[in-house]
Amino acid sequence: MEEGVKPLKQDTTKEQEEKLEGSTNDKGMPLLGSAGIYAFILETFHAKEQDIRSYSPLSLAYIGDGVYELVIRSLVLGKGNTSPNKLHRQTSQMVKAKAQSAMMEHLHSHLTEEEAGVYRRGRNANSATMAKNASMSEYRRATGFEALMGYLYLKNELERMLKLIEIGLKGEGFTVSKK
């Protein structure tokens, strides 16, 4: 084993089990504990949680990009088994900068003051890169969207994050099926 790398936990601790036991959201789905998946991941890998205010807007966008893509991949896969190529094409339509930018048009009126501030900071951040198939303004709006998703994820406001994603997807005409 590499020096400085701690072994992963093999079993959940009594404390973790107590956090998880009987916890459900308003739809009866089990929760990963009150601290959320981010804290659970950090705890499992013995990493220290940072103050969310210390993250730059581009760092929030970095994690938000991954979280948003995971949500979309989950939705696409939830529609049924199909070829990886079709899964990729369907996902790509919803995760590209142009789509994220368009979704923001539907979200502005739903954002709290705090959320709008996070979005603005992400949108106004100076990035060294640009999307392949989007204008600079679309790319900036998409970066703001991703920063907002990252912020909500790190704050463990997953229900709020998913609600905003649902509003944006529906606004853009993407099918969001609920059972």
VEXROFI-550934 format. One record per atom (N, C-alpha, C): residue number from 1; residue in one letter; x, y, z; atom name. Coordinates in steps of 0.1 Angstrom, whole numbers, padded with zeros to 4 digits. Layout:
# residues N
(atom NUM, a, (X, Y, Z), CA);
...
# end
This chain:
# residues 179
(atom 1, m, (0008, -0012, 0000), N);
(atom 1, m, (0000, 0000, 0000), CA);
(atom 1, m, (0009, 0012, 0000), C);
(atom 2, e, (0005, 0023, -0008), N);
(atom 2, e, (0012, 0035, -0008), CA);
(atom 2, e, (0014, 0042, 0005), C);
(atom 3, e, (0025, 0048, 0007), N);
(atom 3, e, (0027, 0056, 0020), CA);
(atom 3, e, (0017, 0067, 0020), C);
(atom 4, g, (0011, 0069, 0032), N);
(atom 4, g, (0001, 0080, 0033), CA);
(atom 4, g, (-0013, 0077, 0029), C);
(atom 5, v, (-0015, 0066, 0023), N);
(atom 5, v, (-0029, 0062, 0019), CA);
(atom 5, v, (-0035, 0052, 0029), C);
(atom 6, k, (-0045, 0056, 0035), N);
(atom 6, k, (-0052, 0048, 0045), CA);
(atom 6, k, (-0061, 0038, 0038), C);
(atom 7, p, (-0062, 0026, 0044), N);
(atom 7, p, (-0071, 0016, 0038), CA);
(atom 7, p, (-0086, 0021, 0039), C);
(atom 8, l, (-0094, 0017, 0030), N);
(atom 8, l, (-0108, 0020, 0030), CA);
(atom 8, l, (-0115, 0013, 0041), C);
(atom 9, k, (-0125, 0019, 0046), N);
(atom 9, k, (-0133, 0012, 0057), CA);
(atom 9, k, (-0140, 0000, 0050), C);
(atom 10, q, (-0139, -0011, 0057), N);
(atom 10, q, (-0145, -0023, 0052), CA);
(atom 10, q, (-0160, -0025, 0056), C);
(atom 11, d, (-0163, -0020, 0068), N);
(atom 11, d, (-0177, -0021, 0072), CA);
(atom 11, d, (-0182, -0007, 0077), C);
(atom 12, t, (-0195, -0006, 0077), N);
(atom 12, t, (-0200, 0007, 0083), CA);
(atom 12, t, (-0198, 0006, 0098), C);
(atom 13, t, (-0196, 0018, 0104), N);
(atom 13, t, (-0195, 0019, 0118), CA);
(atom 13, t, (-0209, 0019, 0124), C);
(atom 14, k, (-0209, 0016, 0137), N);
(atom 14, k, (-0222, 0017, 0144), CA);
(atom 14, k, (-0229, 0030, 0142), C);
(atom 15, e, (-0221, 0041, 0143), N);
(atom 15, e, (-0226, 0054, 0141), CA);
(atom 15, e, (-0232, 0056, 0127), C);
(atom 16, q, (-0226, 0051, 0117), N);
(atom 16, q, (-0231, 0052, 0103), CA);
(atom 16, q, (-0244, 0044, 0102), C);
(atom 17, e, (-0244, 0032, 0108), N);
(atom 17, e, (-0256, 0024, 0107), CA);
(atom 17, e, (-0268, 0031, 0114), C);
(atom 18, e, (-0265, 0037, 0125), N);
(atom 18, e, (-0276, 0045, 0132), CA);
(atom 18, e, (-0281, 0056, 0124), C);
(atom 19, k, (-0272, 0063, 0117), N);
(atom 19, k, (-0276, 0074, 0108), CA);
(atom 19, k, (-0285, 0069, 0097), C);
(atom 20, l, (-0282, 0058, 0092), N);
(atom 20, l, (-0289, 0052, 0080), CA);
(atom 20, l, (-0302, 0045, 0084), C);
(atom 21, e, (-0303, 0039, 0095), N);
(atom 21, e, (-0314, 0031, 0100), CA);
(atom 21, e, (-0327, 0039, 0100), C);
(atom 22, g, (-0336, 0035, 0092), N);
(atom 22, g, (-0350, 0040, 0092), CA);
(atom 22, g, (-0351, 0054, 0086), C);
(atom 23, s, (-0341, 0060, 0081), N);
(atom 23, s, (-0341, 0073, 0075), CA);
(atom 23, s, (-0347, 0072, 0061), C);
(atom 24, t, (-0358, 0080, 0058), N);
(atom 24, t, (-0363, 0080, 0044), CA);
(atom 24, t, (-0367, 0094, 0041), C);
(atom 25, n, (-0368, 0097, 0028), N);
(atom 25, n, (-0373, 0110, 0024), CA);
(atom 25, n, (-0388, 0110, 0024), C);
(atom 26, d, (-0394, 0121, 0019), N);
(atom 26, d, (-0409, 0122, 0019), CA);
(atom 26, d, (-0416, 0112, 0010), C);
(atom 27, k, (-0408, 0105, 0001), N);
(atom 27, k, (-0414, 0095, -0008), CA);
(atom 27, k, (-0411, 0081, -0003), C);
(atom 28, g, (-0405, 0080, 0009), N);
(atom 28, g, (-0402, 0067, 0015), CA);
(atom 28, g, (-0390, 0061, 0010), C);
(atom 29, m, (-0382, 0068, 0003), N);
(atom 29, m, (-0369, 0063, -0002), CA);
(atom 29, m, (-0358, 0064, 0009), C);
(atom 30, p, (-0350, 0054, 0011), N);
(atom 30, p, (-0340, 0054, 0021), CA);
(atom 30, p, (-0330, 0065, 0019), C);
(atom 31, l, (-0325, 0072, 0029), N);
(atom 31, l, (-0315, 0082, 0029), CA);
(atom 31, l, (-0301, 0076, 0032), C);
(atom 32, l, (-0291, 0084, 0028), N);
(atom 32, l, (-0278, 0079, 0031), CA);
(atom 32, l, (-0273, 0086, 0044), C);
(atom 33, g, (-0281, 0089, 0053), N);
(atom 33, g, (-0277, 0096, 0065), CA);
(atom 33, g, (-0279, 0111, 0064), C);
(atom 34, s, (-0280, 0118, 0075), N);
(atom 34, s, (-0283, 0132, 0074), CA);
(atom 34, s, (-0272, 0140, 0068), C);
(atom 35, a, (-0260, 0135, 0069), N);
(atom 35, a, (-0249, 0143, 0064), CA);
(atom 35, a, (-0248, 0142, 0048), C);
(atom 36, g, (-0254, 0132, 0042), N);
(atom 36, g, (-0254, 0132, 0027), CA);
(atom 36, g, (-0243, 0123, 0021), C);
(atom 37, i, (-0244, 0121, 0008), N);
(atom 37, i, (-0235, 0113, 0001), CA);
(atom 37, i, (-0221, 0119, 0001), C);
(atom 38, y, (-0219, 0132, 0000), N);
(atom 38, y, (-0206, 0138, 0000), CA);
(atom 38, y, (-0199, 0136, 0013), C);
(atom 39, a, (-0205, 0138, 0024), N);
(atom 39, a, (-0199, 0135, 0037), CA);
(atom 39, a, (-0196, 0121, 0039), C);
(atom 40, f, (-0205, 0112, 0034), N);
(atom 40, f, (-0203, 0097, 0035), CA);
(atom 40, f, (-0190, 0093, 0027), C);
(atom 41, i, (-0189, 0099, 0015), N);
(atom 41, i, (-0177, 0096, 0006), CA);
(atom 41, i, (-0164, 0100, 0013), C);
(atom 42, l, (-0164, 0113, 0018), N);
(atom 42, l, (-0153, 0118, 0025), CA);
(atom 42, l, (-0149, 0110, 0037), C);
(atom 43, e, (-0159, 0106, 0045), N);
(atom 43, e, (-0157, 0098, 0057), CA);
(atom 43, e, (-0151, 0084, 0053), C);
(atom 44, t, (-0156, 0078, 0043), N);
(atom 44, t, (-0152, 0065, 0039), CA);
(atom 44, t, (-0137, 0065, 0035), C);
(atom 45, f, (-0133, 0076, 0028), N);
(atom 45, f, (-0119, 0077, 0023), CA);
(atom 45, f, (-0110, 0085, 0032), C);
(atom 46, h, (-0115, 0088, 0044), N);
(atom 46, h, (-0108, 0095, 0055), CA);
(atom 46, h, (-0103, 0109, 0050), C);
(atom 47, a, (-0111, 0115, 0043), N);
(atom 47, a, (-0108, 0129, 0038), CA);
(atom 47, a, (-0116, 0139, 0047), C);
(atom 48, k, (-0110, 0151, 0047), N);
(atom 48, k, (-0116, 0161, 0055), CA);
(atom 48, k, (-0126, 0170, 0047), C);
(atom 49, e, (-0137, 0173, 0053), N);
(atom 49, e, (-0147, 0182, 0046), CA);
(atom 49, e, (-0142, 0196, 0048), C);
(atom 50, q, (-0144, 0203, 0037), N);
(atom 50, q, (-0139, 0217, 0037), CA);
(atom 50, q, (-0152, 0227, 0038), C);
(atom 51, d, (-0149, 0239, 0042), N);
(atom 51, d, (-0159, 0249, 0043), CA);
(atom 51, d, (-0164, 0252, 0029), C);
(atom 52, i, (-0177, 0251, 0026), N);
(atom 52, i, (-0182, 0253, 0013), CA);
(atom 52, i, (-0179, 0267, 0007), C);
(atom 53, r, (-0178, 0276, 0016), N);
(atom 53, r, (-0175, 0290, 0012), CA);
(atom 53, r, (-0161, 0292, 0007), C);
(atom 54, s, (-0152, 0282, 0010), N);
(atom 54, s, (-0138, 0283, 0005), CA);
(atom 54, s, (-0137, 0279, -0010), C);
(atom 55, y, (-0147, 0273, -0015), N);
(atom 55, y, (-0146, 0268, -0029), CA);
(atom 55, y, (-0149, 0279, -0039), C);
(atom 56, s, (-0141, 0280, -0049), N);
(atom 56, s, (-0143, 0290, -0060), CA);
(atom 56, s, (-0155, 0286, -0068), C);
(atom 57, p, (-0161, 0295, -0076), N);
(atom 57, p, (-0172, 0291, -0084), CA);
(atom 57, p, (-0169, 0280, -0094), C);
(atom 58, l, (-0156, 0280, -0099), N);
(atom 58, l, (-0152, 0270, -0109), CA);
(atom 58, l, (-0151, 0256, -0102), C);
(atom 59, s, (-0147, 0256, -0089), N);
(atom 59, s, (-0146, 0243, -0082), CA);
(atom 59, s, (-0160, 0238, -0080), C);
(atom 60, l, (-0170, 0247, -0077), N);
(atom 60, l, (-0184, 0243, -0075), CA);
(atom 60, l, (-0189, 0237, -0089), C);
(atom 61, a, (-0185, 0244, -0100), N);
(atom 61, a, (-0190, 0239, -0113), CA);
(atom 61, a, (-0183, 0226, -0116), C);
(atom 62, y, (-0171, 0224, -0112), N);
(atom 62, y, (-0164, 0211, -0114), CA);
(atom 62, y, (-0172, 0199, -0108), C);
(atom 63, i, (-0176, 0200, -0095), N);
(atom 63, i, (-0183, 0190, -0089), CA);
(atom 63, i, (-0198, 0189, -0094), C);
(atom 64, g, (-0203, 0201, -0097), N);
(atom 64, g, (-0217, 0202, -0102), CA);
(atom 64, g, (-0219, 0195, -0115), C);
(atom 65, d, (-0208, 0197, -0124), N);
(atom 65, d, (-0209, 0190, -0137), CA);
(atom 65, d, (-0210, 0175, -0136), C);
(atom 66, g, (-0202, 0169, -0127), N);
(atom 66, g, (-0202, 0155, -0124), CA);
(atom 66, g, (-0215, 0150, -0118), C);
(atom 67, v, (-0220, 0158, -0108), N);
(atom 67, v, (-0233, 0154, -0102), CA);
(atom 67, v, (-0244, 0155, -0111), C);
(atom 68, y, (-0245, 0166, -0119), N);
(atom 68, y, (-0256, 0167, -0129), CA);
(atom 68, y, (-0256, 0156, -0139), C);
(atom 69, e, (-0244, 0153, -0144), N);
(atom 69, e, (-0243, 0142, -0154), CA);
(atom 69, e, (-0247, 0129, -0148), C);
(atom 70, l, (-0244, 0126, -0135), N);
(atom 70, l, (-0249, 0114, -0128), CA);
(atom 70, l, (-0264, 0114, -0127), C);
(atom 71, v, (-0270, 0125, -0124), N);
(atom 71, v, (-0285, 0126, -0124), CA);
(atom 71, v, (-0291, 0122, -0137), C);
(atom 72, i, (-0285, 0129, -0148), N);
(atom 72, i, (-0291, 0126, -0161), CA);
(atom 72, i, (-0288, 0112, -0166), C);
(atom 73, r, (-0276, 0107, -0163), N);
(atom 73, r, (-0274, 0093, -0167), CA);
(atom 73, r, (-0284, 0083, -0160), C);
(atom 74, s, (-0286, 0086, -0147), N);
(atom 74, s, (-0296, 0078, -0139), CA);
(atom 74, s, (-0310, 0079, -0146), C);
(atom 75, l, (-0314, 0091, -0150), N);
(atom 75, l, (-0327, 0093, -0156), CA);
(atom 75, l, (-0328, 0085, -0169), C);
(atom 76, v, (-0318, 0086, -0177), N);
(atom 76, v, (-0317, 0080, -0190), CA);
(atom 76, v, (-0317, 0064, -0188), C);
(atom 77, l, (-0309, 0059, -0179), N);
(atom 77, l, (-0309, 0045, -0177), CA);
(atom 77, l, (-0322, 0040, -0171), C);
(atom 78, g, (-0328, 0048, -0163), N);
(atom 78, g, (-0341, 0045, -0157), CA);
(atom 78, g, (-0352, 0043, -0167), C);
(atom 79, k, (-0350, 0048, -0180), N);
(atom 79, k, (-0360, 0046, -0190), CA);
(atom 79, k, (-0360, 0032, -0196), C);
(atom 80, g, (-0349, 0024, -0193), N);
(atom 80, g, (-0349, 0011, -0197), CA);
(atom 80, g, (-0335, 0008, -0204), C);
(atom 81, n, (-0332, -0005, -0204), N);
(atom 81, n, (-0320, -0010, -0210), CA);
(atom 81, n, (-0319, -0008, -0225), C);
(atom 82, t, (-0308, -0002, -0230), N);
(atom 82, t, (-0306, 0000, -0244), CA);
(atom 82, t, (-0291, 0000, -0246), C);
(atom 83, s, (-0287, 0002, -0258), N);
(atom 83, s, (-0273, 0002, -0262), CA);
(atom 83, s, (-0265, 0014, -0255), C);
(atom 84, p, (-0253, 0011, -0252), N);
(atom 84, p, (-0245, 0022, -0246), CA);
(atom 84, p, (-0245, 0035, -0255), C);
(atom 85, n, (-0244, 0033, -0268), N);
(atom 85, n, (-0244, 0044, -0278), CA);
(atom 85, n, (-0257, 0052, -0277), C);
(atom 86, k, (-0268, 0046, -0276), N);
(atom 86, k, (-0281, 0053, -0274), CA);
(atom 86, k, (-0281, 0060, -0261), C);
(atom 87, l, (-0277, 0054, -0250), N);
(atom 87, l, (-0276, 0060, -0237), CA);
(atom 87, l, (-0267, 0073, -0238), C);
(atom 88, h, (-0256, 0071, -0244), N);
(atom 88, h, (-0247, 0083, -0245), CA);
(atom 88, h, (-0253, 0094, -0253), C);
(atom 89, r, (-0260, 0091, -0264), N);
(atom 89, r, (-0266, 0102, -0272), CA);
(atom 89, r, (-0277, 0109, -0265), C);
(atom 90, q, (-0285, 0101, -0258), N);
(atom 90, q, (-0296, 0107, -0250), CA);
(atom 90, q, (-0291, 0116, -0239), C);
(atom 91, t, (-0281, 0111, -0232), N);
(atom 91, t, (-0275, 0119, -0221), CA);
(atom 91, t, (-0268, 0131, -0226), C);
(atom 92, s, (-0261, 0130, -0237), N);
(atom 92, s, (-0254, 0142, -0243), CA);
(atom 92, s, (-0263, 0153, -0246), C);
(atom 93, q, (-0275, 0150, -0251), N);
(atom 93, q, (-0284, 0161, -0254), CA);
(atom 93, q, (-0288, 0169, -0242), C);
(atom 94, m, (-0288, 0163, -0230), N);
(atom 94, m, (-0292, 0171, -0218), CA);
(atom 94, m, (-0281, 0176, -0210), C);
(atom 95, v, (-0268, 0172, -0212), N);
(atom 95, v, (-0257, 0177, -0204), CA);
(atom 95, v, (-0249, 0187, -0211), C);
(atom 96, k, (-0251, 0189, -0224), N);
(atom 96, k, (-0243, 0199, -0231), CA);
(atom 96, k, (-0245, 0213, -0227), C);
(atom 97, a, (-0236, 0221, -0228), N);
(atom 97, a, (-0236, 0235, -0223), CA);
(atom 97, a, (-0249, 0243, -0229), C);
(atom 98, k, (-0252, 0240, -0241), N);
(atom 98, k, (-0264, 0247, -0247), CA);
(atom 98, k, (-0277, 0243, -0240), C);
(atom 99, a, (-0278, 0231, -0236), N);
(atom 99, a, (-0290, 0226, -0229), CA);
(atom 99, a, (-0290, 0232, -0215), C);
(atom 100, q, (-0279, 0232, -0208), N);
(atom 100, q, (-0278, 0237, -0195), CA);
(atom 100, q, (-0282, 0252, -0195), C);
(atom 101, s, (-0276, 0259, -0204), N);
(atom 101, s, (-0279, 0273, -0206), CA);
(atom 101, s, (-0294, 0276, -0208), C);
(atom 102, a, (-0300, 0268, -0217), N);
(atom 102, a, (-0314, 0270, -0219), CA);
(atom 102, a, (-0323, 0267, -0207), C);
(atom 103, m, (-0318, 0257, -0199), N);
(atom 103, m, (-0326, 0253, -0187), CA);
(atom 103, m, (-0326, 0265, -0177), C);
(atom 104, m, (-0315, 0272, -0177), N);
(atom 104, m, (-0314, 0283, -0167), CA);
(atom 104, m, (-0325, 0294, -0170), C);
(atom 105, e, (-0329, 0295, -0182), N);
(atom 105, e, (-0340, 0305, -0185), CA);
(atom 105, e, (-0353, 0301, -0178), C);
(atom 106, h, (-0355, 0288, -0175), N);
(atom 106, h, (-0367, 0284, -0168), CA);
(atom 106, h, (-0365, 0284, -0153), C);
(atom 107, l, (-0353, 0285, -0148), N);
(atom 107, l, (-0350, 0284, -0134), CA);
(atom 107, l, (-0349, 0297, -0127), C);
(atom 108, h, (-0346, 0308, -0134), N);
(atom 108, h, (-0343, 0321, -0127), CA);
(atom 108, h, (-0354, 0324, -0117), C);
(atom 109, s, (-0367, 0323, -0120), N);
(atom 109, s, (-0378, 0327, -0112), CA);
(atom 109, s, (-0380, 0318, -0100), C);
(atom 110, h, (-0373, 0306, -0100), N);
(atom 110, h, (-0375, 0296, -0089), CA);
(atom 110, h, (-0363, 0297, -0079), C);
(atom 111, l, (-0353, 0305, -0082), N);
(atom 111, l, (-0341, 0305, -0074), CA);
(atom 111, l, (-0343, 0314, -0062), C);
(atom 112, t, (-0337, 0310, -0051), N);
(atom 112, t, (-0337, 0318, -0039), CA);
(atom 112, t, (-0326, 0329, -0041), C);
(atom 113, e, (-0325, 0339, -0033), N);
(atom 113, e, (-0315, 0349, -0034), CA);
(atom 113, e, (-0301, 0343, -0033), C);
(atom 114, e, (-0299, 0334, -0024), N);
(atom 114, e, (-0286, 0327, -0022), CA);
(atom 114, e, (-0283, 0319, -0035), C);
(atom 115, e, (-0292, 0311, -0040), N);
(atom 115, e, (-0290, 0303, -0052), CA);
(atom 115, e, (-0286, 0312, -0064), C);
(atom 116, a, (-0294, 0323, -0065), N);
(atom 116, a, (-0291, 0332, -0076), CA);
(atom 116, a, (-0277, 0338, -0075), C);
(atom 117, g, (-0272, 0341, -0063), N);
(atom 117, g, (-0259, 0346, -0061), CA);
(atom 117, g, (-0248, 0336, -0065), C);
(atom 118, v, (-0251, 0323, -0062), N);
(atom 118, v, (-0241, 0312, -0066), CA);
(atom 118, v, (-0241, 0311, -0081), C);
(atom 119, y, (-0253, 0311, -0087), N);
(atom 119, y, (-0254, 0311, -0102), CA);
(atom 119, y, (-0246, 0322, -0108), C);
(atom 120, r, (-0248, 0334, -0103), N);
(atom 120, r, (-0241, 0346, -0109), CA);
(atom 120, r, (-0226, 0345, -0108), C);
(atom 121, r, (-0221, 0341, -0096), N);
(atom 121, r, (-0207, 0339, -0094), CA);
(atom 121, r, (-0201, 0329, -0104), C);
(atom 122, g, (-0208, 0318, -0106), N);
(atom 122, g, (-0204, 0308, -0115), CA);
(atom 122, g, (-0204, 0313, -0130), C);
(atom 123, r, (-0215, 0320, -0133), N);
(atom 123, r, (-0216, 0326, -0147), CA);
(atom 123, r, (-0205, 0336, -0150), C);
(atom 124, n, (-0201, 0344, -0139), N);
(atom 124, n, (-0192, 0354, -0141), CA);
(atom 124, n, (-0177, 0350, -0140), C);
(atom 125, a, (-0175, 0337, -0136), N);
(atom 125, a, (-0161, 0333, -0133), CA);
(atom 125, a, (-0154, 0332, -0146), C);
(atom 126, n, (-0141, 0335, -0146), N);
(atom 126, n, (-0133, 0335, -0158), CA);
(atom 126, n, (-0127, 0321, -0159), C);
(atom 127, s, (-0131, 0314, -0170), N);
(atom 127, s, (-0127, 0300, -0172), CA);
(atom 127, s, (-0117, 0301, -0184), C);
(atom 128, a, (-0107, 0292, -0183), N);
(atom 128, a, (-0097, 0291, -0194), CA);
(atom 128, a, (-0102, 0283, -0206), C);
(atom 129, t, (-0113, 0276, -0204), N);
(atom 129, t, (-0118, 0267, -0214), CA);
(atom 129, t, (-0131, 0272, -0219), C);
(atom 130, m, (-0136, 0266, -0231), N);
(atom 130, m, (-0149, 0269, -0236), CA);
(atom 130, m, (-0155, 0257, -0242), C);
(atom 131, a, (-0168, 0256, -0242), N);
(atom 131, a, (-0175, 0244, -0248), CA);
(atom 131, a, (-0172, 0244, -0263), C);
(atom 132, k, (-0172, 0232, -0269), N);
(atom 132, k, (-0170, 0230, -0283), CA);
(atom 132, k, (-0182, 0236, -0292), C);
(atom 133, n, (-0194, 0233, -0287), N);
(atom 133, n, (-0205, 0236, -0296), CA);
(atom 133, n, (-0215, 0246, -0289), C);
(atom 134, a, (-0209, 0256, -0282), N);
(atom 134, a, (-0218, 0266, -0275), CA);
(atom 134, a, (-0211, 0279, -0276), C);
(atom 135, s, (-0219, 0290, -0276), N);
(atom 135, s, (-0213, 0304, -0276), CA);
(atom 135, s, (-0207, 0306, -0262), C);
(atom 136, m, (-0200, 0317, -0261), N);
(atom 136, m, (-0194, 0321, -0248), CA);
(atom 136, m, (-0205, 0324, -0238), C);
(atom 137, s, (-0215, 0330, -0242), N);
(atom 137, s, (-0226, 0333, -0232), CA);
(atom 137, s, (-0233, 0321, -0228), C);
(atom 138, e, (-0235, 0311, -0237), N);
(atom 138, e, (-0241, 0299, -0233), CA);
(atom 138, e, (-0232, 0291, -0224), C);
(atom 139, y, (-0219, 0291, -0227), N);
(atom 139, y, (-0210, 0284, -0218), CA);
(atom 139, y, (-0209, 0290, -0204), C);
(atom 140, r, (-0210, 0303, -0203), N);
(atom 140, r, (-0210, 0310, -0190), CA);
(atom 140, r, (-0222, 0307, -0182), C);
(atom 141, r, (-0234, 0307, -0189), N);
(atom 141, r, (-0246, 0303, -0182), CA);
(atom 141, r, (-0246, 0289, -0177), C);
(atom 142, a, (-0240, 0280, -0186), N);
(atom 142, a, (-0239, 0266, -0182), CA);
(atom 142, a, (-0230, 0264, -0170), C);
(atom 143, t, (-0219, 0272, -0170), N);
(atom 143, t, (-0210, 0272, -0158), CA);
(atom 143, t, (-0217, 0276, -0146), C);
(atom 144, g, (-0225, 0286, -0147), N);
(atom 144, g, (-0233, 0291, -0135), CA);
(atom 144, g, (-0243, 0280, -0130), C);
(atom 145, f, (-0249, 0273, -0140), N);
(atom 145, f, (-0258, 0262, -0137), CA);
(atom 145, f, (-0250, 0251, -0129), C);
(atom 146, e, (-0239, 0248, -0134), N);
(atom 146, e, (-0231, 0237, -0128), CA);
(atom 146, e, (-0226, 0241, -0114), C);
(atom 147, a, (-0222, 0254, -0113), N);
(atom 147, a, (-0218, 0259, -0099), CA);
(atom 147, a, (-0230, 0258, -0090), C);
(atom 148, l, (-0242, 0261, -0094), N);
(atom 148, l, (-0254, 0260, -0086), CA);
(atom 148, l, (-0256, 0245, -0082), C);
(atom 149, m, (-0255, 0236, -0091), N);
(atom 149, m, (-0257, 0222, -0088), CA);
(atom 149, m, (-0246, 0217, -0078), C);
(atom 150, g, (-0234, 0221, -0080), N);
(atom 150, g, (-0223, 0217, -0071), CA);
(atom 150, g, (-0226, 0223, -0057), C);
(atom 151, y, (-0230, 0235, -0056), N);
(atom 151, y, (-0233, 0241, -0043), CA);
(atom 151, y, (-0244, 0234, -0036), C);
(atom 152, l, (-0255, 0231, -0043), N);
(atom 152, l, (-0266, 0223, -0036), CA);
(atom 152, l, (-0262, 0209, -0032), C);
(atom 153, y, (-0254, 0203, -0040), N);
(atom 153, y, (-0248, 0190, -0037), CA);
(atom 153, y, (-0240, 0190, -0024), C);
(atom 154, l, (-0230, 0199, -0024), N);
(atom 154, l, (-0222, 0200, -0012), CA);
(atom 154, l, (-0229, 0204, 0000), C);
(atom 155, k, (-0240, 0212, -0001), N);
(atom 155, k, (-0248, 0215, 0010), CA);
(atom 155, k, (-0258, 0204, 0014), C);
(atom 156, n, (-0258, 0193, 0007), N);
(atom 156, n, (-0267, 0182, 0009), CA);
(atom 156, n, (-0282, 0186, 0007), C);
(atom 157, e, (-0284, 0195, -0002), N);
(atom 157, e, (-0297, 0199, -0006), CA);
(atom 157, e, (-0301, 0192, -0019), C);
(atom 158, l, (-0301, 0179, -0018), N);
(atom 158, l, (-0303, 0171, -0030), CA);
(atom 158, l, (-0318, 0172, -0035), C);
(atom 159, e, (-0327, 0172, -0026), N);
(atom 159, e, (-0341, 0174, -0031), CA);
(atom 159, e, (-0343, 0187, -0039), C);
(atom 160, r, (-0337, 0197, -0033), N);
(atom 160, r, (-0338, 0210, -0040), CA);
(atom 160, r, (-0331, 0210, -0054), C);
(atom 161, m, (-0320, 0204, -0054), N);
(atom 161, m, (-0312, 0203, -0066), CA);
(atom 161, m, (-0320, 0195, -0077), C);
(atom 162, l, (-0326, 0184, -0073), N);
(atom 162, l, (-0334, 0176, -0082), CA);
(atom 162, l, (-0347, 0183, -0087), C);
(atom 163, k, (-0353, 0191, -0078), N);
(atom 163, k, (-0365, 0198, -0082), CA);
(atom 163, k, (-0361, 0209, -0092), C);
(atom 164, l, (-0350, 0216, -0090), N);
(atom 164, l, (-0346, 0225, -0101), CA);
(atom 164, l, (-0342, 0219, -0114), C);
(atom 165, i, (-0336, 0207, -0113), N);
(atom 165, i, (-0333, 0200, -0125), CA);
(atom 165, i, (-0346, 0196, -0132), C);
(atom 166, e, (-0355, 0191, -0125), N);
(atom 166, e, (-0368, 0187, -0130), CA);
(atom 166, e, (-0375, 0199, -0137), C);
(atom 167, i, (-0375, 0211, -0131), N);
(atom 167, i, (-0381, 0222, -0137), CA);
(atom 167, i, (-0374, 0226, -0150), C);
(atom 168, g, (-0361, 0226, -0150), N);
(atom 168, g, (-0353, 0229, -0162), CA);
(atom 168, g, (-0355, 0219, -0173), C);
(atom 169, l, (-0355, 0207, -0170), N);
(atom 169, l, (-0357, 0196, -0180), CA);
(atom 169, l, (-0371, 0197, -0186), C);
(atom 170, k, (-0381, 0199, -0178), N);
(atom 170, k, (-0395, 0200, -0183), CA);
(atom 170, k, (-0397, 0213, -0191), C);
(atom 171, g, (-0390, 0224, -0187), N);
(atom 171, g, (-0391, 0236, -0194), CA);
(atom 171, g, (-0385, 0235, -0208), C);
(atom 172, e, (-0375, 0226, -0210), N);
(atom 172, e, (-0369, 0224, -0223), CA);
(atom 172, e, (-0375, 0213, -0230), C);
(atom 173, g, (-0386, 0207, -0225), N);
(atom 173, g, (-0393, 0196, -0232), CA);
(atom 173, g, (-0387, 0183, -0231), C);
(atom 174, f, (-0377, 0181, -0222), N);
(atom 174, f, (-0372, 0167, -0220), CA);
(atom 174, f, (-0382, 0160, -0211), C);
(atom 175, t, (-0384, 0147, -0214), N);
(atom 175, t, (-0393, 0139, -0207), CA);
(atom 175, t, (-0387, 0135, -0194), C);
(atom 176, v, (-0394, 0138, -0183), N);
(atom 176, v, (-0390, 0134, -0170), CA);
(atom 176, v, (-0401, 0125, -0164), C);
(atom 177, s, (-0399, 0112, -0165), N);
(atom 177, s, (-0410, 0103, -0161), CA);
(atom 177, s, (-0410, 0101, -0146), C);
(atom 178, k, (-0421, 0101, -0140), N);
(atom 178, k, (-0423, 0097, -0125), CA);
(atom 178, k, (-0433, 0086, -0125), C);
(atom 179, k, (-0430, 0077, -0116), N);
(atom 179, k, (-0439, 0065, -0114), CA);
(atom 179, k, (-0449, 0069, -0104), C);
# end
